[in-house]
Amino acid sequence: MNAPEPTGSLRGIRVLDLSRILAGPLCSQMLADHGAEVIKVEPPAGDDTRSWGPPFVTGTMSAYHAGINRNKANTCLDLSTPDGQRVLGDLLSGADVVVENFKAGTLAGWGFSDEDIAERYPRLVHCRITGFGTDGPMGSTPGYDAILQAYGGLMSVNGENDGPPLRVGVPIVDVVTGIYAFSGILLALHERHATGRGQLVDCTLLDTAVSLLHPHSATWLASGRVPQRTGSAHPSIAPYDTFEAADGLVFISGGNDRQFRDLADVLGLPEIAEDPRFATNADRVHHVDALRELLAAPIRTRTRQDLAQALLARGVPATPVHDVGEALTDPQVRHRQMVVEQDGYRGTGIPIKLSRTPGTVRTAPREKGADTRRVLASLGYTDEQITALLDARVAT
């Protein structure tokens, strides 16, 4: 793999990615985007997401997998074997960070318990991602994004008021857990500068799901009132919802009194700004049904783009409701370099922009085992030793 040298702020940091599915691979991709050297280790069967298609970008790689595994070297090792575990020990010896989401007890069964890792690799930052944690009433229970959306309360507040609870349309618990793991690793690396020691970064999908409940969690903690689903509307801001325009949906927010007055003026309804039912945000929330009915008629006469531009010009937040294709071809999205097209690879861009040490997209996601020989050679294995591991199917 003739990849360009990384130039980001994490240059010089080596990351061992033992994770699969979404949260862990997203975390390690973020680290790689910002210059870390990431070695992804897959089992002989490969990361499950390789088969999560269609669509597929190669004969053996789904678009799903490709979206979260760029900028990484790829090795394939059977870590359940003694020889595989020996290689794992060598990989850990040279790593600054390891990211894993094994079932609780798996690493310990291979001779790498939390205590063993801390003792043998004292500078290593060990990031563990699990569904519910490793102890407590639900400790070691398998967890997936949708399970934690349901268990953690997110589904209960997502959907229309008169409809059933709905899963959020993206795997938001997995994605945010990956971002939290990225943040936790950076915190631990920063602390290591002072102490010289690594530590365990313990992230769970459950903790993420609960952390995402704001403002509903704050409402319940303050009042004991169980929040209800409100569709696209906000439980404590009005207007803050989607409306039918002449050619589709538009989202409009009148988050303060000035914005509401300007909204009313743009819609040709200046009188509603003087209506005592709508004098303050609290009043508007209390009378939201009547307010929505008054706003709906003039909104239906305008195209979504025309209305959104007119409102934005007055400082009122508004936008057409874009589908995914519209979002990814939007001029501002492209201006922000949030779509990358490079040497046949297409992916989303890097959301964290740094002025002096920006992240980069250097290599497309690699096929399973594409870099096994090179990685083993970098650990000091001879050609004969590498061939023996390949022949024994410990490595692929």
Backbone hydrogen bonds, N-H to C=O, Kabsch-Sander energy under -0.5 kcal/mol:
donor,donor_aa,acceptor,acceptor_aa,energy
3,A,1,M,-1.4
9,S,357,T,-0.8
10,L,34,H,-3.2
11,R,8,G,-1.5
12,G,35,G,-0.5
13,I,10,L,-2.2
15,V,37,E,-3.4
16,L,97,V,-3.0
17,D,15,V,-0.7
17,D,39,I,-2.9
18,L,16,L,-0.9
18,L,99,V,-2.8
19,S,99,V,-0.5
22,L,20,R,-0.6
26,L,22,L,-2.8
27,C,23,A,-2.1
28,S,24,G,-2.6
29,Q,25,P,-2.2
30,M,26,L,-2.3
31,L,27,C,-2.0
32,A,28,S,-2.4
33,D,29,Q,-3.1
34,H,30,M,-1.2
35,G,32,A,-2.1
36,A,31,L,-2.2
37,E,13,I,-2.8
38,V,36,A,-0.7
38,V,71,N,-0.5
39,I,15,V,-2.8
39,I,37,E,-0.5
40,K,38,V,-0.6
40,K,73,A,-3.1
41,V,17,D,-2.8
42,E,40,K,-0.6
42,E,75,T,-2.7
46,G,43,P,-2.0
50,R,47,D,-2.1
51,S,48,D,-1.7
52,W,49,T,-1.4
53,G,51,S,-2.2
57,V,61,M,-2.5
58,T,61,M,-1.5
61,M,58,T,-0.8
62,S,50,R,-0.7
63,A,55,P,-2.4
64,Y,52,W,-0.5
65,H,49,T,-0.6
66,A,62,S,-2.3
67,G,63,A,-1.7
68,I,65,H,-1.5
69,N,66,A,-0.8
71,N,363,T,-2.1
72,K,69,N,-0.5
73,A,38,V,-2.7
75,T,40,K,-3.0
77,L,42,E,-2.0
78,D,394,V,-2.9
79,L,77,L,-1.1
81,T,78,D,-1.4
85,Q,81,T,-2.4
86,R,82,P,-1.9
87,V,83,D,-2.1
88,L,84,G,-2.2
89,G,85,Q,-2.2
90,D,86,R,-1.8
91,L,87,V,-2.5
92,L,88,L,-2.7
93,S,89,G,-1.8
94,G,90,D,-1.0
94,G,91,L,-0.5
95,A,92,L,-1.2
96,D,14,R,-2.6
97,V,14,R,-1.8
98,V,125,V,-2.4
99,V,16,L,-2.6
100,E,127,C,-2.4
106,T,103,K,-2.4
109,G,105,G,-2.2
110,W,106,T,-0.9
110,W,107,L,-0.8
111,G,108,A,-1.7
112,F,107,L,-2.8
117,I,113,S,-2.8
118,A,114,D,-2.4
119,E,115,E,-2.1
120,R,116,D,-3.1
121,Y,117,I,-2.5
124,L,121,Y,-1.9
125,V,96,D,-2.7
126,H,124,L,-0.7
126,H,199,Q,-1.9
127,C,98,V,-3.2
127,C,125,V,-0.7
128,R,126,H,-0.7
128,R,201,V,-2.7
129,I,100,E,-2.4
130,T,203,C,-2.0
132,F,141,T,-0.6
139,G,136,G,-1.7
140,S,133,G,-3.2
141,T,138,M,-2.0
148,L,144,Y,-2.4
149,Q,145,D,-2.4
150,A,146,A,-2.1
151,Y,147,I,-3.1
152,G,148,L,-2.7
153,G,150,A,-1.0
154,L,149,Q,-0.6
155,M,149,Q,-2.3
157,V,153,G,-0.6
157,V,154,L,-1.2
158,N,155,M,-1.3
159,G,157,V,-0.5
163,G,160,E,-1.7
166,L,155,M,-0.9
166,L,158,N,-2.3
172,I,170,V,-2.9
175,V,171,P,-2.6
176,V,172,I,-2.5
177,T,173,V,-2.0
178,G,174,D,-2.2
179,I,175,V,-1.8
180,Y,176,V,-3.0
181,A,177,T,-2.7
182,F,178,G,-2.2
183,S,179,I,-2.4
184,G,180,Y,-3.0
185,I,181,A,-2.5
186,L,182,F,-1.9
187,L,183,S,-2.2
188,A,184,G,-2.5
189,L,185,I,-2.7
190,H,186,L,-2.2
191,E,187,L,-2.4
192,R,188,A,-1.9
193,H,189,L,-1.0
193,H,190,H,-0.8
194,A,190,H,-0.6
194,A,191,E,-1.0
195,T,191,E,-1.8
196,G,192,R,-2.7
198,G,122,P,-3.3
201,V,126,H,-3.1
202,D,200,L,-0.7
203,C,128,R,-2.8
203,C,201,V,-0.8
205,L,130,T,-2.1
206,L,131,G,-2.0
208,T,204,T,-1.8
209,A,205,L,-2.6
210,V,206,L,-2.3
211,S,207,D,-2.2
212,L,208,T,-1.4
213,L,210,V,-1.5
214,H,211,S,-0.6
216,H,213,L,-1.5
217,S,213,L,-1.1
219,T,215,P,-2.3
220,W,216,H,-2.3
221,L,217,S,-2.8
222,A,218,A,-1.8
223,S,219,T,-2.3
224,G,220,W,-2.6
225,R,219,T,-0.5
230,T,157,V,-0.5
231,G,159,G,-2.6
233,A,230,T,-1.9
234,H,237,I,-0.6
234,H,240,Y,-0.8
241,D,252,I,-1.9
243,F,250,V,-2.8
245,A,243,F,-0.7
245,A,248,G,-3.4
246,A,299,I,-0.5
246,A,302,R,-3.1
248,G,245,A,-0.8
250,V,243,F,-2.5
251,F,319,T,-3.2
252,I,241,D,-2.5
253,S,317,P,-2.4
254,G,239,P,-3.4
260,F,256,N,-2.2
261,R,257,D,-2.2
262,D,258,R,-2.2
263,L,259,Q,-2.6
264,A,260,F,-2.6
265,D,261,R,-2.0
266,V,262,D,-2.6
267,L,263,L,-2.0
268,G,265,D,-1.4
269,L,264,A,-3.5
272,I,269,L,-1.5
273,A,269,L,-0.5
273,A,270,P,-1.0
274,E,271,E,-1.3
275,D,272,I,-0.7
278,F,275,D,-2.2
279,A,276,P,-1.0
284,R,280,T,-2.5
285,V,281,N,-2.7
286,H,282,A,-2.0
287,H,283,D,-1.8
288,V,285,V,-1.2
291,L,287,H,-2.2
292,R,288,V,-2.8
293,E,289,D,-1.9
294,L,290,A,-1.7
295,L,291,L,-2.1
296,A,292,R,-2.1
297,A,293,E,-0.8
299,I,295,L,-1.6
300,R,296,A,-1.9
301,T,297,A,-0.5
301,T,298,P,-0.9
302,R,299,I,-1.6
307,L,303,T,-2.7
308,A,304,R,-2.4
309,Q,305,Q,-2.4
310,A,306,D,-2.1
311,L,307,L,-2.5
312,L,308,A,-2.7
313,A,309,Q,-2.0
314,R,310,A,-0.6
314,R,311,L,-1.0
315,G,312,L,-1.7
316,V,311,L,-2.7
319,T,251,F,-1.9
321,V,249,L,-2.3
322,H,320,P,-1.1
327,A,323,D,-2.4
328,L,324,V,-2.5
329,T,325,G,-0.9
330,D,327,A,-1.0
334,R,330,D,-2.4
335,H,331,P,-2.5
336,R,332,Q,-2.1
337,Q,334,R,-1.7
338,M,333,V,-2.2
340,V,347,G,-3.6
342,Q,345,Y,-2.8
345,Y,342,Q,-2.5
347,G,340,V,-2.3
349,G,338,M,-1.6
350,I,337,Q,-0.5
353,K,351,P,-0.8
354,L,352,I,-0.5
360,T,33,D,-2.5
362,R,360,T,-0.7
366,R,69,N,-0.6
370,A,367,E,-2.1
371,D,74,N,-2.9
372,T,369,G,-1.3
375,V,371,D,-2.7
376,L,372,T,-2.6
377,A,373,R,-2.5
378,S,374,R,-1.9
379,L,375,V,-0.9
379,L,376,L,-0.7
380,G,377,A,-1.6
381,Y,376,L,-2.0
386,I,382,T,-2.6
387,T,383,D,-2.6
388,A,384,E,-2.1
389,L,385,Q,-2.1
390,L,386,I,-2.4
391,D,387,T,-3.0
392,A,388,A,-2.1
393,R,390,L,-1.2
394,V,389,L,-1.9
395,A,389,L,-1.8
396,T,76,C,-2.3
